[in-house]
């Protein structure tokens, strides 16, 4: 059997196992009743009871928002915290592929089934891409089993099966990075893959940093390898590569821009939305963000949920900081490994460009460690800090690579034990708490 097929099968088996464990825990532990948005749909048809039994635990918290958007569209300003691609895919799968099951499955349960199927499928795909990326970067067949195990079981495992964007986002991000790391890189296809990530989650725009770093490194590499070219030829080459990089970055961030322009237009300039929300005067009763210099509806919604610089730094939030602490510590340890040797000396890896090394080596490590650093700092200082765990494990390939190196190392047994203890503890707690509507990461 070819390795990618085996990886896909192992990832699929792991999803079935996670669903089975989640189902059992959902049966034996009473559900918590949080003060959070819930659609409150009850099973009506025979298939509804089946889906609710097996997947009810994976429809909690944000999953309710995604299913709501998939079924009803963006019916309130709070919905704009959830980007459109994932709900659109759920709507297509539930409304087209699963349409023949309408006789035994109601709309809500078709959407839930579609979301969990989509997340599990994307997870299996991301495991395959992560395996290929690991082989491309390290060529270590002997340690490939560690990267597969890490993909299958990580501290945020429950979210990669639930109706969340973690799995599709990781798949789109890893695919984009793999396309940049190929022997013959494909930056345009990578930018397209990153644009899908931007249509899934806001932090997808950070992947533009990979494109920028790759573009600058390629320019440095060309300059170092062709000193014999005339200055005019070199200047033209640099301008062309800069223009391509700029357009690729624009492609990556375009879904974020389009999504926010859509929200701005409909809430600030559309009479239809005024009527929908029964606003008495659209000029005085419009949302506050309409008067901002940069009316970004996504940023406005985040302010409603206590997101912003140090807004989460409250004494009562200390337990949530402790919940995120292991991932923050592990991430900083990973970053320190690269920072000591590369980042602090040469951010754009100019010395490697002079030796004509491909970007899929130390330059990639530098770019991915900077990306991880930004995620951690943003999570700790600007976000609901407990989300940092699933944020970094669904976004950072560098964290997987660093962890796999630790697991494979013979001299890091104490770190290996700490990580495995942390991972299995969070896996079990995540399934037990999240599947029963308790707050989790």
Secondary structure, 3 states (H helix, E strand, C coil): CCHHHHHHHHHHHHHHHHHHHHHHHHHHCCCCCCCCCCCCCCCCCHHHHHHHHHHHHHCCCHHHHHHHHHHHCCCCHHHHHCCHHHHHHHHHHHHHHCHHHCCCCCHHHHHHHHHHHHHHHHHHHHHHHHHHHHHHHHCCCCCHHHHHHHHHCCCCHHHHCCCCCHHHHHHHHHHHHHHHHCCCCCHHHHHHHHHHHHCCCHHHHHHHHHHHHHHHHHHHHHHHHCCCCCHHHHHHHHHHHHHHHHHHHHHHHHHHHHHHHHHHHHHHCCHHHHHHCCCCCCCCCCCHHHHCCCCCHHHHHHHHCCCCCCCCCCHHHHHHHHHHHHHHHHHHHHHHHHHHHHHCCCCCCHHHHHCCCCCCCHHHHHHHHHHHHHHHHHHHHHCCHHHHHHHHHCCCHHHHHHHHHHHHCCCCHHHHHHHHHHHHHHHHHHHHHHCCCCCCC
